[in-house]
Amino acid sequence: MSASRMLPIAFLTVLSLLTVLGHLYLYRRLVRDTSPAPRWRRVAGGALWGLGALMLGSAVTARLLPPSGLRPIFFLGWTWMAAAAYLLLTLFLVGGARLLARLAQRGRSAPRPGEAASPPAAASEERRQFLARSAAGGALLVTGGFVGYGTWRAFQPPVVNRLAVRLPGLPKALDGFTLVQLTDIHVGPLIQRRFMDALVEQCNALKPDGVCITGDLVDGSVTALAPSVSALANLRCRYGSYFVTGNHEYYSGDEEWAEALERMGITVLRNRHVAVGEPGASFDMVGVDDWAAQRTGSPRRYDLDQALAERDPERASVLLAHQPSNWRVAAQKGIGLQLSGHTHGGQFFPFTLAVGAMWEHDAGHYEENGRHLYVSRGTGFWGPPVRVAAPPEIVQVTLLAS
């Protein structure tokens, strides 16, 4: 079995284990503790486990089944993933607060030296059930608020973040050259042609000189998704559109997608560079395959040296690399600006905090010694159609002559 297949299998194995453990906890807090009625436990428990199974089924079949007719099922399954995460977080916090309150109460009621310890008062069944229902109701309200807002935000037009950078070596004639970056769109069961048409229209309104698509464009085969992705053929820019692979292209058929995108008029950069501009005033657009490609078993992998081969290091350059890894090495080799994605900026709170702790460069603009990195939060979403505290973005970069 190839590594490209084993990686999703490993992910799904971990996801299955976490799903079972998480739903056991949710059953206890939301169903068992709130009512002793057998019928309630059967109906509510069945619904809870059914949602868990639907969530896993969506994760397993997202790349295998035609996305159009099953969109409502995928939507419910993926949305429940976010809802379950918020329910677990809220219930953990409530449970922790109650535990701290009990410990504090025990500390206050501890006997003084010489006094006999009195037995703790037993909580009534009615009080326990009231507290359980209050915690469950509060968790459902909080979850509904976060997921409702996050779903609305995920399908709204991406924000446009504008950035101006001085690019070392850029010819004066190209001062003000504009690039638009799209990344991590994840066309698939939930993001389809309507979303892509609106995205292309939004990009064209910016009137870019060039468009850069930095990976994780798709989650599925060319056969299933080409009708949606082909909207990119309508991009309008003076110097063309450029694409590099992300890790999800390797799960979806990187070679097939590279050929399909070339047919759509998009230049695919696989460890190579091309000149952008006019014969007398240009810069190098450099593209590398995904940093993690070596783990997929594909012969195509990240090779910066190959991408830079026979390039004049004094020329201005922009590197398209899906992951923000290896930026400093690229800068030492003469890259003036690297455009990346992959992190989604965490996509939704509180995973935004976790991603910020895991990645040194998780989102936004970074500069060291006159060299630049921009890490986009992504233009679409992966998995749950939820965006909280990490809105989707289109990045408009204006290149300035140094």
LUMDOMI-413319 format. One record per residue (C-alpha): residue number from 1; residue in three letters; x, z, y. Coordinates in steps of 0.25 Angstrom, whole numbers, plus 2048, in hexadecimal, padded with zeros to 3 digits. Each point is the difference from the previous one (the first is absolute). Layout:
# LUMDOMI-413319
+-----+-----+-----+-----+-----+
|   i |  aa |  px |  pz |  py |
+-----+-----+-----+-----+-----+
| NUM | Ala |   X |   Z |   Y |
...
+-----+-----+-----+-----+-----+
//
This chain:
# LUMDOMI-413319
+-----+-----+-----+-----+-----+
|   i |  aa |  px |  pz |  py |
+-----+-----+-----+-----+-----+
|   1 | Met | 800 | 800 | 800 |
|   2 | Ser | 806 | 7FC | 80E |
|   3 | Ala | 803 | 80A | 80A |
|   4 | Ser | 7F6 | 7FA | 80A |
|   5 | Arg | 7F5 | 804 | 7F6 |
|   6 | Met | 805 | 80D | 7FC |
|   7 | Leu | 801 | 805 | 80F |
|   8 | Pro | 7F1 | 7FF | 802 |
|   9 | Ile | 7FD | 806 | 7F2 |
|  10 | Ala | 809 | 80C | 804 |
|  11 | Phe | 7F8 | 801 | 80D |
|  12 | Leu | 7F3 | 800 | 7F9 |
|  13 | Thr | 804 | 80A | 7F6 |
|  14 | Val | 804 | 80A | 80B |
|  15 | Leu | 7F3 | 7FC | 807 |
|  16 | Ser | 7F8 | 803 | 7F4 |
|  17 | Leu | 806 | 80D | 7FE |
|  18 | Leu | 7FE | 804 | 80E |
|  19 | Thr | 7F1 | 7FB | 800 |
|  20 | Val | 7FD | 809 | 7F3 |
|  21 | Leu | 806 | 80C | 806 |
|  22 | Gly | 7FA | 7FE | 80E |
|  23 | His | 7F2 | 7FD | 7FB |
|  24 | Leu | 801 | 80D | 7F7 |
|  25 | Tyr | 802 | 808 | 80C |
|  26 | Leu | 7F5 | 7F9 | 808 |
|  27 | Tyr | 7F7 | 802 | 7F5 |
|  28 | Arg | 803 | 80F | 800 |
|  29 | Arg | 7FE | 801 | 80F |
|  30 | Leu | 7F5 | 7F7 | 803 |
|  31 | Val | 7F8 | 800 | 7F4 |
|  32 | Arg | 802 | 80C | 7F7 |
|  33 | Asp | 802 | 80B | 80B |
|  34 | Thr | 7F4 | 7FB | 808 |
|  35 | Ser | 7F5 | 802 | 7F6 |
|  36 | Pro | 7FE | 804 | 7F1 |
|  37 | Ala | 7F5 | 7F7 | 7FE |
|  38 | Pro | 803 | 7F7 | 7F4 |
|  39 | Arg | 7F9 | 7F4 | 805 |
|  40 | Trp | 808 | 801 | 80D |
|  41 | Arg | 80D | 800 | 7F9 |
|  42 | Arg | 7FC | 7F4 | 7F7 |
|  43 | Val | 7FC | 7F7 | 80B |
|  44 | Ala | 80A | 804 | 80B |
|  45 | Gly | 80B | 801 | 7F6 |
|  46 | Gly | 7FD | 7F3 | 7FA |
|  47 | Ala | 800 | 7FA | 80E |
|  48 | Leu | 80D | 806 | 803 |
|  49 | Trp | 807 | 7FB | 7F4 |
|  50 | Gly | 7F9 | 7F2 | 801 |
|  51 | Leu | 807 | 7FF | 80E |
|  52 | Gly | 80D | 804 | 7FA |
|  53 | Ala | 7FF | 7F5 | 7F5 |
|  54 | Leu | 7FC | 7F6 | 80B |
|  55 | Met | 80C | 804 | 808 |
|  56 | Leu | 809 | 7FE | 7F4 |
|  57 | Gly | 7F9 | 7F3 | 7FC |
|  58 | Ser | 802 | 7FA | 80E |
|  59 | Ala | 80F | 803 | 800 |
|  60 | Val | 801 | 7FA | 7F2 |
|  61 | Thr | 7F8 | 7F3 | 803 |
|  62 | Ala | 803 | 7FD | 80E |
|  63 | Arg | 80A | 7F5 | 7FD |
|  64 | Leu | 7F9 | 7FB | 7F4 |
|  65 | Leu | 7F2 | 7FD | 803 |
|  66 | Pro | 7FA | 7F6 | 80A |
|  67 | Pro | 7FF | 808 | 80D |
|  68 | Ser | 7F3 | 7FA | 806 |
|  69 | Gly | 7F4 | 805 | 7F8 |
|  70 | Leu | 806 | 80D | 7FD |
|  71 | Arg | 803 | 804 | 80E |
|  72 | Pro | 7F6 | 80C | 801 |
|  73 | Ile | 805 | 806 | 7F3 |
|  74 | Phe | 80F | 7FF | 805 |
|  75 | Phe | 7FB | 806 | 80D |
|  76 | Leu | 7F9 | 80C | 7FA |
|  77 | Gly | 80C | 803 | 7F6 |
|  78 | Trp | 80B | 7FF | 80B |
|  79 | Thr | 7F8 | 807 | 80A |
|  80 | Trp | 7FE | 80C | 7F6 |
|  81 | Met | 80F | 801 | 7FF |
|  82 | Ala | 801 | 804 | 80F |
|  83 | Ala | 7F3 | 809 | 7FF |
|  84 | Ala | 806 | 807 | 7F4 |
|  85 | Ala | 80D | 802 | 807 |
|  86 | Tyr | 7F9 | 806 | 80C |
|  87 | Leu | 7F7 | 809 | 7F7 |
|  88 | Leu | 80C | 805 | 7F9 |
|  89 | Leu | 808 | 803 | 80C |
|  90 | Thr | 7F4 | 807 | 807 |
|  91 | Leu | 7FC | 808 | 7F4 |
|  92 | Phe | 80F | 804 | 7FE |
|  93 | Leu | 801 | 805 | 80F |
|  94 | Val | 7F2 | 808 | 7FE |
|  95 | Gly | 805 | 806 | 7F3 |
|  96 | Gly | 80D | 804 | 806 |
|  97 | Ala | 7F9 | 806 | 80C |
|  98 | Arg | 7F7 | 808 | 7F7 |
|  99 | Leu | 80C | 805 | 7F8 |
| 100 | Leu | 807 | 804 | 80C |
| 101 | Ala | 7F4 | 808 | 805 |
| 102 | Arg | 7FE | 807 | 7F3 |
| 103 | Leu | 80F | 804 | 800 |
| 104 | Ala | 7FF | 805 | 80E |
| 105 | Gln | 7F3 | 808 | 7FD |
| 106 | Arg | 807 | 806 | 7F4 |
| 107 | Gly | 80C | 804 | 809 |
| 108 | Arg | 7F6 | 807 | 80A |
| 109 | Ser | 7F9 | 807 | 7F5 |
| 110 | Ala | 80D | 805 | 7F8 |
| 111 | Pro | 800 | 80F | 7FE |
| 112 | Arg | 809 | 809 | 809 |
| 113 | Pro | 80A | 809 | 7F9 |
| 114 | Gly | 7F9 | 80B | 7F8 |
| 115 | Glu | 7F2 | 7F9 | 801 |
| 116 | Ala | 7F9 | 7FB | 7F3 |
| 117 | Ala | 7FF | 7F1 | 7FF |
| 118 | Ser | 7F1 | 7FB | 800 |
| 119 | Pro | 7FC | 7F5 | 7F8 |
| 120 | Pro | 7FD | 7F3 | 807 |
| 121 | Ala | 7F2 | 7FC | 803 |
| 122 | Ala | 7FB | 7F5 | 7F8 |
| 123 | Ala | 7FB | 7F4 | 807 |
| 124 | Ser | 7F1 | 7FD | 7FD |
| 125 | Glu | 7FD | 7F3 | 7F9 |
| 126 | Glu | 7F8 | 7FC | 80C |
| 127 | Arg | 80B | 802 | 809 |
| 128 | Arg | 80A | 7F8 | 7F7 |
| 129 | Gln | 7F6 | 7F4 | 7FF |
| 130 | Phe | 7FE | 801 | 80F |
| 131 | Leu | 80F | 7FF | 803 |
| 132 | Ala | 801 | 7F5 | 7F6 |
| 133 | Arg | 7F5 | 7F7 | 806 |
| 134 | Ser | 805 | 803 | 80E |
| 135 | Ala | 80E | 7FB | 7FC |
| 136 | Ala | 7FA | 7F4 | 7F9 |
| 137 | Gly | 7F7 | 7FC | 80B |
| 138 | Gly | 80C | 802 | 80B |
| 139 | Ala | 809 | 7F7 | 7F7 |
| 140 | Leu | 7F6 | 7F5 | 7FF |
| 141 | Leu | 7FD | 800 | 80F |
| 142 | Val | 80F | 800 | 803 |
| 143 | Thr | 802 | 7F5 | 7F6 |
| 144 | Gly | 7F5 | 7F8 | 805 |
| 145 | Gly | 805 | 800 | 80E |
| 146 | Phe | 80E | 7FC | 7FC |
| 147 | Val | 7FC | 7F5 | 7F6 |
| 148 | Gly | 7F5 | 7FB | 809 |
| 149 | Tyr | 809 | 7FE | 80C |
| 150 | Gly | 80C | 7FB | 7F8 |
| 151 | Thr | 7F7 | 7F5 | 7F9 |
| 152 | Trp | 7FB | 7FC | 80E |
| 153 | Arg | 80E | 7FF | 805 |
| 154 | Ala | 806 | 7F9 | 7F4 |
| 155 | Phe | 7F7 | 7F4 | 802 |
| 156 | Gln | 801 | 7FF | 810 |
| 157 | Pro | 809 | 7F6 | 806 |
| 158 | Pro | 80F | 806 | 800 |
| 159 | Val | 806 | 805 | 80C |
| 160 | Val | 80A | 7F7 | 807 |
| 161 | Asn | 80D | 808 | 802 |
| 162 | Arg | 809 | 7F9 | 80A |
| 163 | Leu | 80F | 802 | 800 |
| 164 | Ala | 80C | 7FA | 808 |
| 165 | Val | 80E | 800 | 7FA |
| 166 | Arg | 80D | 7FB | 805 |
| 167 | Leu | 805 | 7F7 | 7F5 |
| 168 | Pro | 810 | 7FF | 800 |
| 169 | Gly | 804 | 7F2 | 802 |
| 170 | Leu | 7F2 | 7FA | 803 |
| 171 | Pro | 802 | 7F3 | 809 |
| 172 | Lys | 7FB | 802 | 80E |
| 173 | Ala | 7F7 | 7F4 | 7FD |
| 174 | Leu | 7F8 | 808 | 7F6 |
| 175 | Asp | 7FE | 80C | 808 |
| 176 | Gly | 7F2 | 805 | 7FF |
| 177 | Phe | 7FE | 7F9 | 7F2 |
| 178 | Thr | 7F5 | 807 | 7F9 |
| 179 | Leu | 7FE | 804 | 7F1 |
| 180 | Val | 7F3 | 805 | 7FA |
| 181 | Gln | 803 | 809 | 7F3 |
| 182 | Leu | 7F5 | 801 | 7F5 |
| 183 | Thr | 803 | 809 | 7F4 |
| 184 | Asp | 7F9 | 807 | 7F5 |
| 185 | Ile | 7F3 | 7F9 | 801 |
| 186 | His | 7FD | 801 | 7F1 |
| 187 | Val | 7F6 | 7F5 | 7FF |
| 188 | Gly | 7F8 | 803 | 7F3 |
| 189 | Pro | 7F3 | 806 | 7FC |
| 190 | Leu | 7FD | 806 | 80D |
| 191 | Ile | 807 | 7F8 | 80A |
| 192 | Gln | 7FB | 7F1 | 7FF |
| 193 | Arg | 7FE | 7F4 | 808 |
| 194 | Arg | 7F8 | 806 | 80C |
| 195 | Phe | 80A | 80A | 803 |
| 196 | Met | 80B | 7F5 | 7FF |
| 197 | Asp | 7F9 | 7F7 | 809 |
| 198 | Ala | 7FE | 80B | 80B |
| 199 | Leu | 80F | 804 | 7FE |
| 200 | Val | 804 | 7F1 | 802 |
| 201 | Glu | 7F8 | 7FF | 80D |
| 202 | Gln | 805 | 80D | 805 |
| 203 | Cys | 80E | 7FB | 7FE |
| 204 | Asn | 7FE | 7F2 | 806 |
| 205 | Ala | 7FA | 807 | 80D |
| 206 | Leu | 80E | 806 | 802 |
| 207 | Lys | 806 | 7F2 | 800 |
| 208 | Pro | 80D | 804 | 7F9 |
| 209 | Asp | 80C | 7F8 | 7FF |
| 210 | Gly | 802 | 804 | 7F1 |
| 211 | Val | 7F8 | 808 | 7F6 |
| 212 | Cys | 808 | 809 | 7F6 |
| 213 | Ile | 7F8 | 805 | 7F3 |
| 214 | Thr | 809 | 80B | 7FA |
| 215 | Gly | 7FA | 802 | 7F2 |
| 216 | Asp | 7F5 | 806 | 7F8 |
| 217 | Leu | 7F7 | 7F5 | 804 |
| 218 | Val | 7F8 | 7FF | 7F3 |
| 219 | Asp | 7FB | 809 | 7F4 |
| 220 | Gly | 7FC | 7F5 | 7F6 |
| 221 | Ser | 802 | 7F2 | 7FB |
| 222 | Val | 801 | 7F3 | 808 |
| 223 | Thr | 7F4 | 7FB | 7F9 |
| 224 | Ala | 7F7 | 80C | 804 |
| 225 | Leu | 806 | 802 | 80E |
| 226 | Ala | 804 | 7F2 | 805 |
| 227 | Pro | 7F3 | 7FE | 807 |
| 228 | Ser | 801 | 80C | 808 |
| 229 | Val | 80F | 7FF | 803 |
| 230 | Ser | 7FF | 7F1 | 804 |
| 231 | Ala | 7FB | 805 | 80D |
| 232 | Leu | 80E | 802 | 804 |
| 233 | Ala | 802 | 7F1 | 801 |
| 234 | Asn | 7F8 | 801 | 80D |
| 235 | Leu | 80A | 808 | 807 |
| 236 | Arg | 805 | 7F9 | 80C |
| 237 | Cys | 80E | 803 | 806 |
| 238 | Arg | 80B | 7F7 | 805 |
| 239 | Tyr | 80B | 803 | 7F7 |
| 240 | Gly | 7F8 | 803 | 7F3 |
| 241 | Ser | 7FD | 80B | 7F6 |
| 242 | Tyr | 80A | 807 | 7F7 |
| 243 | Phe | 7FD | 809 | 7F4 |
| 244 | Val | 808 | 809 | 7F7 |
| 245 | Thr | 7FC | 807 | 7F3 |
| 246 | Gly | 7FB | 80E | 7FF |
| 247 | Asn | 800 | 809 | 7F3 |
| 248 | His | 7F1 | 7FC | 7FE |
| 249 | Glu | 804 | 7F1 | 7FF |
| 250 | Tyr | 808 | 803 | 7F4 |
| 251 | Tyr | 7F3 | 806 | 7F9 |
| 252 | Ser | 7F8 | 7F4 | 804 |
| 253 | Gly | 80A | 7F4 | 7FD |
| 254 | Asp | 80B | 7FF | 80B |
| 255 | Glu | 804 | 7F2 | 7FB |
| 256 | Glu | 7F2 | 7FB | 800 |
| 257 | Trp | 7FD | 806 | 80E |
| 258 | Ala | 80C | 7FA | 806 |
| 259 | Glu | 7FC | 7F2 | 7FC |
| 260 | Ala | 7F2 | 802 | 805 |
| 261 | Leu | 804 | 805 | 80D |
| 262 | Glu | 80A | 7F5 | 802 |
| 263 | Arg | 7F4 | 7F6 | 7FE |
| 264 | Met | 7F9 | 808 | 80B |
| 265 | Gly | 80B | 7FC | 809 |
| 266 | Ile | 807 | 80E | 800 |
| 267 | Thr | 80F | 801 | 7FF |
| 268 | Val | 804 | 809 | 7F4 |
| 269 | Leu | 80D | 807 | 802 |
| 270 | Arg | 806 | 805 | 7F3 |
| 271 | Asn | 80E | 805 | 803 |
| 272 | Arg | 803 | 7F5 | 80A |
| 273 | His | 7FF | 7FD | 80F |
| 274 | Val | 7FC | 7F5 | 809 |
| 275 | Ala | 802 | 7FD | 80F |
| 276 | Val | 7F4 | 802 | 809 |
| 277 | Gly | 7FF | 7F9 | 80E |
| 278 | Glu | 806 | 7F4 | 806 |
| 279 | Pro | 80D | 7F9 | 7FB |
| 280 | Gly | 807 | 805 | 80D |
| 281 | Ala | 7FA | 80E | 800 |
| 282 | Ser | 7FC | 807 | 7F3 |
| 283 | Phe | 801 | 80D | 7F8 |
| 284 | Asp | 800 | 802 | 7F1 |
| 285 | Met | 7F4 | 805 | 7F8 |
| 286 | Val | 805 | 807 | 7F4 |
| 287 | Gly | 7F7 | 804 | 7F4 |
| 288 | Val | 803 | 808 | 7F4 |
| 289 | Asp | 7F8 | 803 | 7F3 |
| 290 | Asp | 7FA | 80E | 7FF |
| 291 | Trp | 80A | 80C | 7FF |
| 292 | Ala | 7F9 | 805 | 7F3 |
| 293 | Ala | 800 | 7F2 | 7F9 |
| 294 | Gln | 80B | 803 | 7F6 |
| 295 | Arg | 7F7 | 80A | 7FA |
| 296 | Thr | 7F5 | 7F6 | 7FC |
| 297 | Gly | 809 | 7F7 | 7F7 |
| 298 | Ser | 7FF | 7F4 | 809 |
| 299 | Pro | 80D | 7F8 | 802 |
| 300 | Arg | 7FD | 800 | 80E |
| 301 | Arg | 805 | 80D | 808 |
| 302 | Tyr | 805 | 805 | 80D |
| 303 | Asp | 80D | 7F9 | 804 |
| 304 | Leu | 804 | 801 | 80E |
| 305 | Asp | 80D | 7FA | 7FE |
| 306 | Gln | 7FA | 7F4 | 7FA |
| 307 | Ala | 7F6 | 7FF | 80C |
| 308 | Leu | 80B | 801 | 80A |
| 309 | Ala | 80A | 7F6 | 7F9 |
| 310 | Glu | 806 | 7F6 | 809 |
| 311 | Arg | 7F9 | 806 | 80C |
| 312 | Asp | 808 | 802 | 80E |
| 313 | Pro | 7FF | 80F | 802 |
| 314 | Glu | 801 | 7FE | 80F |
| 315 | Arg | 7F2 | 7F9 | 800 |
| 316 | Ala | 7F4 | 808 | 803 |
| 317 | Ser | 7F8 | 804 | 7F3 |
| 318 | Val | 7F3 | 806 | 7FC |
| 319 | Leu | 7FF | 805 | 7F2 |
| 320 | Leu | 7F3 | 800 | 7F8 |
| 321 | Ala | 800 | 80B | 7F5 |
| 322 | His | 7F4 | 806 | 7FA |
| 323 | Gln | 806 | 80E | 7FF |
| 324 | Pro | 808 | 807 | 80B |
| 325 | Ser | 80B | 803 | 7F6 |
| 326 | Asn | 80E | 7FC | 803 |
| 327 | Trp | 7FE | 7FE | 80F |
| 328 | Arg | 80D | 806 | 804 |
| 329 | Val | 808 | 7F7 | 7F7 |
| 330 | Ala | 7F8 | 7F4 | 805 |
| 331 | Ala | 803 | 804 | 80E |
| 332 | Gln | 80F | 802 | 7FD |
| 333 | Lys | 800 | 7F1 | 7FA |
| 334 | Gly | 7FB | 7FB | 80E |
| 335 | Ile | 7F0 | 801 | 7FF |
| 336 | Gly | 7FB | 803 | 80D |
| 337 | Leu | 7F1 | 803 | 7FC |
| 338 | Gln | 7FA | 803 | 7F3 |
| 339 | Leu | 7F1 | 7FF | 7FE |
| 340 | Ser | 7FA | 808 | 7F4 |
| 341 | Gly | 7F4 | 807 | 7FB |
| 342 | His | 7FD | 806 | 7F2 |
| 343 | Thr | 7FD | 80E | 804 |
| 344 | His | 7F2 | 7FE | 807 |
| 345 | Gly | 804 | 80B | 809 |
| 346 | Gly | 7F9 | 809 | 7F5 |
| 347 | Gln | 7F3 | 7F8 | 802 |
| 348 | Phe | 7F8 | 80D | 801 |
| 349 | Phe | 802 | 80E | 803 |
| 350 | Pro | 805 | 809 | 7FA |
| 351 | Phe | 809 | 7F5 | 7F8 |
| 352 | Thr | 805 | 7FD | 80E |
| 353 | Leu | 808 | 80D | 800 |
| 354 | Ala | 805 | 7FD | 7F2 |
| 355 | Val | 805 | 7F2 | 803 |
| 356 | Gly | 806 | 806 | 80D |
| 357 | Ala | 808 | 80A | 7F7 |
| 358 | Met | 804 | 7F5 | 7F5 |
| 359 | Trp | 805 | 7F5 | 80A |
| 360 | Glu | 80A | 802 | 80A |
| 361 | His | 7FA | 7F3 | 807 |
| 362 | Asp | 7F1 | 801 | 7FD |
| 363 | Ala | 7F9 | 7F9 | 80C |
| 364 | Gly | 804 | 7FB | 80D |
| 365 | His | 80C | 7FC | 808 |
| 366 | Tyr | 80E | 805 | 7FE |
| 367 | Glu | 80D | 7FC | 807 |
| 368 | Glu | 80E | 803 | 7FD |
| 369 | Asn | 80C | 7FA | 807 |
| 370 | Gly | 7F8 | 7F5 | 806 |
| 371 | Arg | 7FA | 7FC | 7F2 |
| 372 | His | 7F1 | 801 | 7FE |
| 373 | Leu | 7F7 | 803 | 7F4 |
| 374 | Tyr | 7F1 | 7FF | 801 |
| 375 | Val | 7F7 | 806 | 7F5 |
| 376 | Ser | 7F2 | 7FC | 800 |
| 377 | Arg | 7F5 | 808 | 7FB |
| 378 | Gly | 7FA | 7F4 | 7FA |
| 379 | Thr | 7F5 | 7F6 | 803 |
| 380 | Gly | 7F6 | 803 | 7F5 |
| 381 | Phe | 800 | 80B | 7F6 |
| 382 | Trp | 803 | 803 | 7F1 |
| 383 | Gly | 7F6 | 807 | 7F7 |
| 384 | Pro | 7F6 | 809 | 808 |
| 385 | Pro | 7FA | 7F8 | 80B |
| 386 | Val | 804 | 80C | 809 |
| 387 | Arg | 808 | 801 | 80D |
| 388 | Val | 802 | 80E | 806 |
| 389 | Ala | 80B | 803 | 80B |
| 390 | Ala | 807 | 7F3 | 7FC |
| 391 | Pro | 7F8 | 7F4 | 805 |
| 392 | Pro | 803 | 7F2 | 7FB |
| 393 | Glu | 808 | 7F8 | 80A |
| 394 | Ile | 805 | 7F2 | 804 |
| 395 | Val | 80E | 801 | 806 |
| 396 | Gln | 803 | 7F7 | 80C |
| 397 | Val | 80F | 800 | 802 |
| 398 | Thr | 806 | 7FA | 80D |
| 399 | Leu | 80F | 7FC | 7FE |
| 400 | Leu | 809 | 802 | 80D |
| 401 | Ala | 80D | 7FA | 802 |
| 402 | Ser | 80B | 80A | 801 |
+-----+-----+-----+-----+-----+
//
